[in-house]
Amino acid sequence: MDKKDKKRLEVLQQKISKLQQLLAAAKKQPDDPADVPRLEKELAAAHAELTALKKG
């Protein structure tokens, strides 16, 4: 894994953390019903990319 991959890994982990917080908040206070599915989709995509990077 080179520097670029390691940096992308860090960025993805931060993005996943932020998305999880946003998703939890959206579930508690559903202002927009489209937010929860959109956030879940983004979170799944970020997890998939993270897994792909780890596999190498």
Biopython code that builds the backbone (N, CA, C, O; Angstrom):
import numpy as np
from Bio.PDB.StructureBuilder import StructureBuilder

atoms = [
    (1, "MET", "N", (0.839, -1.173, 0.000)),
    (1, "MET", "CA", (0.000, 0.000, 0.000)),
    (1, "MET", "C", (0.890, 1.244, 0.000)),
    (1, "MET", "O", (1.759, 1.397, 0.858)),
    (2, "ASP", "N", (0.664, 2.116, -0.959)),
    (2, "ASP", "CA", (1.490, 3.318, -1.028)),
    (2, "ASP", "C", (0.829, 4.476, -0.252)),
    (2, "ASP", "O", (-0.242, 4.314, 0.332)),
    (3, "LYS", "N", (1.485, 5.630, -0.262)),
    (3, "LYS", "CA", (1.004, 6.781, 0.492)),
    (3, "LYS", "C", (-0.393, 7.219, 0.046)),
    (3, "LYS", "O", (-1.234, 7.587, 0.866)),
    (4, "LYS", "N", (-0.615, 7.173, -1.234)),
    (4, "LYS", "CA", (-1.902, 7.607, -1.783)),
    (4, "LYS", "C", (-3.035, 6.719, -1.255)),
    (4, "LYS", "O", (-4.093, 7.219, -0.872)),
    (5, "ASP", "N", (-2.810, 5.413, -1.238)),
    (5, "ASP", "CA", (-3.810, 4.479, -0.730)),
    (5, "ASP", "C", (-4.056, 4.679, 0.764)),
    (5, "ASP", "O", (-5.197, 4.622, 1.222)),
    (6, "LYS", "N", (-2.991, 4.911, 1.515)),
    (6, "LYS", "CA", (-3.129, 5.125, 2.954)),
    (6, "LYS", "C", (-3.928, 6.395, 3.241)),
    (6, "LYS", "O", (-4.771, 6.421, 4.137)),
    (7, "LYS", "N", (-3.653, 7.445, 2.472)),
    (7, "LYS", "CA", (-4.380, 8.700, 2.640)),
    (7, "LYS", "C", (-5.854, 8.509, 2.291)),
    (7, "LYS", "O", (-6.724, 9.021, 2.995)),
    (8, "ARG", "N", (-6.146, 7.781, 1.218)),
    (8, "ARG", "CA", (-7.522, 7.520, 0.815)),
    (8, "ARG", "C", (-8.239, 6.712, 1.895)),
    (8, "ARG", "O", (-9.422, 6.928, 2.156)),
    (9, "LEU", "N", (-7.517, 5.782, 2.521)),
    (9, "LEU", "CA", (-8.066, 4.977, 3.608)),
    (9, "LEU", "C", (-8.475, 5.878, 4.779)),
    (9, "LEU", "O", (-9.560, 5.719, 5.337)),
    (10, "GLU", "N", (-7.609, 6.818, 5.144)),
    (10, "GLU", "CA", (-7.905, 7.756, 6.224)),
    (10, "GLU", "C", (-9.136, 8.598, 5.897)),
    (10, "GLU", "O", (-10.021, 8.775, 6.734)),
    (11, "VAL", "N", (-9.180, 9.112, 4.669)),
    (11, "VAL", "CA", (-10.289, 9.952, 4.242)),
    (11, "VAL", "C", (-11.601, 9.165, 4.280)),
    (11, "VAL", "O", (-12.626, 9.679, 4.726)),
    (12, "LEU", "N", (-11.561, 7.936, 3.816)),
    (12, "LEU", "CA", (-12.765, 7.099, 3.830)),
    (12, "LEU", "C", (-13.237, 6.811, 5.250)),
    (12, "LEU", "O", (-14.438, 6.817, 5.520)),
    (13, "GLN", "N", (-12.306, 6.562, 6.149)),
    (13, "GLN", "CA", (-12.683, 6.293, 7.538)),
    (13, "GLN", "C", (-13.340, 7.522, 8.162)),
    (13, "GLN", "O", (-14.305, 7.395, 8.917)),
    (14, "GLN", "N", (-12.827, 8.703, 7.854)),
    (14, "GLN", "CA", (-13.421, 9.935, 8.363)),
    (14, "GLN", "C", (-14.812, 10.143, 7.760)),
    (14, "GLN", "O", (-15.745, 10.551, 8.451)),
    (15, "LYS", "N", (-14.934, 9.858, 6.470)),
    (15, "LYS", "CA", (-16.216, 10.017, 5.780)),
    (15, "LYS", "C", (-17.248, 9.061, 6.362)),
    (15, "LYS", "O", (-18.398, 9.446, 6.570)),
    (16, "ILE", "N", (-16.850, 7.818, 6.627)),
    (16, "ILE", "CA", (-17.756, 6.821, 7.206)),
    (16, "ILE", "C", (-18.219, 7.280, 8.581)),
    (16, "ILE", "O", (-19.400, 7.169, 8.910)),
    (17, "SER", "N", (-17.309, 7.787, 9.374)),
    (17, "SER", "CA", (-17.655, 8.261, 10.709)),
    (17, "SER", "C", (-18.678, 9.399, 10.627)),
    (17, "SER", "O", (-19.667, 9.405, 11.359)),
    (18, "LYS", "N", (-18.436, 10.339, 9.752)),
    (18, "LYS", "CA", (-19.348, 11.476, 9.589)),
    (18, "LYS", "C", (-20.712, 11.014, 9.077)),
    (18, "LYS", "O", (-21.747, 11.479, 9.554)),
    (19, "LEU", "N", (-20.711, 10.104, 8.109)),
    (19, "LEU", "CA", (-21.973, 9.605, 7.568)),
    (19, "LEU", "C", (-22.782, 8.858, 8.625)),
    (19, "LEU", "O", (-24.009, 8.960, 8.654)),
    (20, "GLN", "N", (-22.104, 8.109, 9.490)),
    (20, "GLN", "CA", (-22.800, 7.383, 10.549)),
    (20, "GLN", "C", (-23.478, 8.357, 11.512)),
    (20, "GLN", "O", (-24.595, 8.113, 11.967)),
    (21, "GLN", "N", (-22.793, 9.461, 11.818)),
    (21, "GLN", "CA", (-23.377, 10.469, 12.699)),
    (21, "GLN", "C", (-24.581, 11.133, 12.035)),
    (21, "GLN", "O", (-25.620, 11.330, 12.666)),
    (22, "LEU", "N", (-24.431, 11.474, 10.759)),
    (22, "LEU", "CA", (-25.532, 12.102, 10.033)),
    (22, "LEU", "C", (-26.732, 11.169, 9.921)),
    (22, "LEU", "O", (-27.878, 11.602, 10.043)),
    (23, "LEU", "N", (-26.464, 9.900, 9.691)),
    (23, "LEU", "CA", (-27.533, 8.914, 9.573)),
    (23, "LEU", "C", (-28.284, 8.768, 10.897)),
    (23, "LEU", "O", (-29.513, 8.702, 10.911)),
    (24, "ALA", "N", (-27.562, 8.717, 11.985)),
    (24, "ALA", "CA", (-28.190, 8.609, 13.302)),
    (24, "ALA", "C", (-29.071, 9.830, 13.568)),
    (24, "ALA", "O", (-30.182, 9.699, 14.082)),
    (25, "ALA", "N", (-28.580, 10.998, 13.221)),
    (25, "ALA", "CA", (-29.357, 12.224, 13.419)),
    (25, "ALA", "C", (-30.583, 12.246, 12.509)),
    (25, "ALA", "O", (-31.660, 12.672, 12.926)),
    (26, "ALA", "N", (-30.424, 11.791, 11.281)),
    (26, "ALA", "CA", (-31.546, 11.775, 10.334)),
    (26, "ALA", "C", (-32.625, 10.801, 10.781)),
    (26, "ALA", "O", (-33.810, 11.036, 10.542)),
    (27, "LYS", "N", (-32.230, 9.713, 11.427)),
    (27, "LYS", "CA", (-33.216, 8.737, 11.911)),
    (27, "LYS", "C", (-33.969, 9.283, 13.124)),
    (27, "LYS", "O", (-35.154, 9.000, 13.302)),
    (28, "LYS", "N", (-33.274, 10.073, 13.967)),
    (28, "LYS", "CA", (-33.919, 10.640, 15.146)),
    (28, "LYS", "C", (-34.905, 11.746, 14.758)),
    (28, "LYS", "O", (-35.985, 11.862, 15.337)),
    (29, "GLN", "N", (-34.519, 12.550, 13.775)),
    (29, "GLN", "CA", (-35.347, 13.681, 13.362)),
    (29, "GLN", "C", (-35.499, 13.676, 11.844)),
    (29, "GLN", "O", (-34.763, 14.367, 11.140)),
    (30, "PRO", "N", (-36.451, 12.900, 11.346)),
    (30, "PRO", "CA", (-36.617, 12.750, 9.892)),
    (30, "PRO", "C", (-37.285, 13.968, 9.237)),
    (30, "PRO", "O", (-38.486, 13.948, 8.967)),
    (31, "ASP", "N", (-36.508, 15.023, 8.985)),
    (31, "ASP", "CA", (-37.035, 16.205, 8.306)),
    (31, "ASP", "C", (-37.352, 15.892, 6.850)),
    (31, "ASP", "O", (-38.402, 16.271, 6.330)),
    (32, "ASP", "N", (-36.434, 15.200, 6.209)),
    (32, "ASP", "CA", (-36.605, 14.843, 4.803)),
    (32, "ASP", "C", (-36.571, 13.326, 4.693)),
    (32, "ASP", "O", (-35.550, 12.714, 5.005)),
    (33, "PRO", "N", (-37.658, 12.709, 4.257)),
    (33, "PRO", "CA", (-37.681, 11.243, 4.196)),
    (33, "PRO", "C", (-36.667, 10.639, 3.224)),
    (33, "PRO", "O", (-36.360, 9.451, 3.328)),
    (34, "ALA", "N", (-36.148, 11.416, 2.297)),
    (34, "ALA", "CA", (-35.179, 10.902, 1.336)),
    (34, "ALA", "C", (-33.763, 10.871, 1.911)),
    (34, "ALA", "O", (-32.873, 10.250, 1.331)),
    (35, "ASP", "N", (-33.553, 11.531, 3.036)),
    (35, "ASP", "CA", (-32.208, 11.603, 3.623)),
    (35, "ASP", "C", (-31.691, 10.244, 4.078)),
    (35, "ASP", "O", (-30.550, 9.886, 3.788)),
    (36, "VAL", "N", (-32.515, 9.491, 4.783)),
    (36, "VAL", "CA", (-32.061, 8.221, 5.360)),
    (36, "VAL", "C", (-31.602, 7.246, 4.272)),
    (36, "VAL", "O", (-30.496, 6.715, 4.382)),
    (37, "PRO", "N", (-32.394, 6.984, 3.232)),
    (37, "PRO", "CA", (-31.916, 6.058, 2.191)),
    (37, "PRO", "C", (-30.672, 6.571, 1.459)),
    (37, "PRO", "O", (-29.799, 5.786, 1.090)),
    (38, "ARG", "N", (-30.596, 7.886, 1.251)),
    (38, "ARG", "CA", (-29.436, 8.465, 0.572)),
    (38, "ARG", "C", (-28.174, 8.274, 1.415)),
    (38, "ARG", "O", (-27.126, 7.888, 0.897)),
    (39, "LEU", "N", (-28.283, 8.546, 2.708)),
    (39, "LEU", "CA", (-27.136, 8.385, 3.605)),
    (39, "LEU", "C", (-26.723, 6.922, 3.715)),
    (39, "LEU", "O", (-25.532, 6.612, 3.754)),
    (40, "GLU", "N", (-27.701, 6.022, 3.767)),
    (40, "GLU", "CA", (-27.391, 4.593, 3.833)),
    (40, "GLU", "C", (-26.667, 4.141, 2.571)),
    (40, "GLU", "O", (-25.745, 3.328, 2.636)),
    (41, "LYS", "N", (-27.089, 4.670, 1.421)),
    (41, "LYS", "CA", (-26.447, 4.322, 0.149)),
    (41, "LYS", "C", (-24.998, 4.830, 0.118)),
    (41, "LYS", "O", (-24.089, 4.107, -0.290)),
    (42, "GLU", "N", (-24.793, 6.079, 0.553)),
    (42, "GLU", "CA", (-23.443, 6.650, 0.584)),
    (42, "GLU", "C", (-22.548, 5.865, 1.544)),
    (42, "GLU", "O", (-21.378, 5.614, 1.254)),
    (43, "LEU", "N", (-23.108, 5.486, 2.679)),
    (43, "LEU", "CA", (-22.349, 4.729, 3.677)),
    (43, "LEU", "C", (-21.943, 3.365, 3.128)),
    (43, "LEU", "O", (-20.812, 2.923, 3.329)),
    (44, "ALA", "N", (-22.857, 2.707, 2.442)),
    (44, "ALA", "CA", (-22.554, 1.405, 1.848)),
    (44, "ALA", "C", (-21.467, 1.532, 0.782)),
    (44, "ALA", "O", (-20.585, 0.678, 0.691)),
    (45, "ALA", "N", (-21.529, 2.590, -0.019)),
    (45, "ALA", "CA", (-20.519, 2.803, -1.057)),
    (45, "ALA", "C", (-19.147, 3.058, -0.433)),
    (45, "ALA", "O", (-18.135, 2.553, -0.919)),
    (46, "ALA", "N", (-19.120, 3.832, 0.630)),
    (46, "ALA", "CA", (-17.853, 4.117, 1.311)),
    (46, "ALA", "C", (-17.271, 2.848, 1.924)),
    (46, "ALA", "O", (-16.064, 2.618, 1.854)),
    (47, "HIS", "N", (-18.131, 2.026, 2.526)),
    (47, "HIS", "CA", (-17.664, 0.753, 3.090)),
    (47, "HIS", "C", (-17.126, -0.162, 1.992)),
    (47, "HIS", "O", (-16.112, -0.834, 2.184)),
    (48, "ALA", "N", (-17.792, -0.190, 0.861)),
    (48, "ALA", "CA", (-17.344, -1.041, -0.243)),
    (48, "ALA", "C", (-15.975, -0.589, -0.756)),
    (48, "ALA", "O", (-15.105, -1.418, -1.022)),
    (49, "GLU", "N", (-15.788, 0.717, -0.893)),
    (49, "GLU", "CA", (-14.497, 1.236, -1.364)),
    (49, "GLU", "C", (-13.398, 0.950, -0.346)),
    (49, "GLU", "O", (-12.272, 0.614, -0.714)),
    (50, "LEU", "N", (-13.733, 1.084, 0.932)),
    (50, "LEU", "CA", (-12.760, 0.803, 1.998)),
    (50, "LEU", "C", (-12.333, -0.659, 1.950)),
    (50, "LEU", "O", (-11.148, -0.970, 2.071)),
    (51, "THR", "N", (-13.286, -1.538, 1.776)),
    (51, "THR", "CA", (-12.990, -2.973, 1.694)),
    (51, "THR", "C", (-12.117, -3.272, 0.481)),
    (51, "THR", "O", (-11.173, -4.056, 0.571)),
    (52, "ALA", "N", (-12.429, -2.650, -0.645)),
    (52, "ALA", "CA", (-11.652, -2.865, -1.855)),
    (52, "ALA", "C", (-10.214, -2.384, -1.684)),
    (52, "ALA", "O", (-9.279, -3.027, -2.162)),
    (53, "LEU", "N", (-10.037, -1.254, -1.003)),
    (53, "LEU", "CA", (-8.682, -0.739, -0.763)),
    (53, "LEU", "C", (-7.894, -1.664, 0.156)),
    (53, "LEU", "O", (-6.700, -1.888, -0.048)),
    (54, "LYS", "N", (-8.564, -2.194, 1.158)),
    (54, "LYS", "CA", (-7.879, -3.077, 2.113)),
    (54, "LYS", "C", (-7.457, -4.377, 1.453)),
    (54, "LYS", "O", (-6.415, -4.938, 1.792)),
    (55, "LYS", "N", (-8.266, -4.865, 0.505)),
    (55, "LYS", "CA", (-7.919, -6.101, -0.186)),
    (55, "LYS", "C", (-6.733, -5.884, -1.120)),
    (55, "LYS", "O", (-5.929, -6.783, -1.370)),
    (56, "GLY", "N", (-6.661, -4.676, -1.616)),
    (56, "GLY", "CA", (-5.512, -4.322, -2.315)),
    (56, "GLY", "C", (-5.253, -4.314, -3.687)),
    (56, "GLY", "O", (-4.151, -3.959, -4.105)),
]
sb = StructureBuilder()
sb.init_structure("model")
sb.init_model(0)
sb.init_chain("A")
sb.init_seg("    ")
for serial, (resi, resn, name, xyz) in enumerate(atoms, 1):
    if name == "N":
        sb.init_residue(resn, " ", resi, " ")
    sb.init_atom(name, np.array(xyz, "f"), 0.0, 1.0, " ", f" {name:<3s}", serial, name[0])
structure = sb.get_structure()
